[in-house]
Amino acid sequence: MTATTPLTGERADLLTVLARQREFLRGTTRGLSDEQAGLRSTVSELCLGGLIKHVSWGERHWVDFIVGGPEALMSGRKPWAEWDESDYLAYREEFRMRPGETLAGLLAEYARTAERTERIVAGLRDLDVTHPLPEAPWFEPGAAWSARTALLHIIAETAQHCGHADIIREAIDGAKSMG
């Protein structure tokens, strides 16, 4: 498969669904300032910029898993079983915009993440390539995921956060991005 060969079949379908969910998520930020993108408009700690950052981060890590297995997914992090309160607090920071972060910068990083995902998925020899999941309380012991399952997880996470983003946006200025 070359870079100019159009994708067809299952890969094209999966990437098309993911692209649509990404567009819904990006759409919730249209016309917002950096200040608005960082605003916590509900009782939740979530903000739109933080959701973009989180979904981008999650997609990158799950694509790392597709390519390199559990070691790649956990790269630079200690095992979940060893996390303490400070690790969970640091993880929650991923859902916030930090000083100096801009919505434009977060959206640009998300676009780079999407391009990488599409390139890697297009180049996979098989969506059935499977890796064991790292040990974590939320994974069944000994479970393994195929590239297909990891990609479906990315789609599901993105779609779930689209709903969060829509509620946050509506609470900011009444705009409804998904209805």
Buried (B, 14 or more C-beta within 10 A) or exposed (E): EEEEEEBEEEBEEBBEBBBBBBEBBBBBBEEBEBEBBBBBBBEEEBBBBBBBBBBBBBBBBBBBBBBEBBEBBBEEBEEBEEBEEEEEEEEEEBBBBEEEBBBEBBBEBBEEBBEBBBEBBBEBEEBEBBBEBBBBEEBEEEEEBBBBBBBBBBBEBBBEBBEBBBBBBBBBEEBEBBE
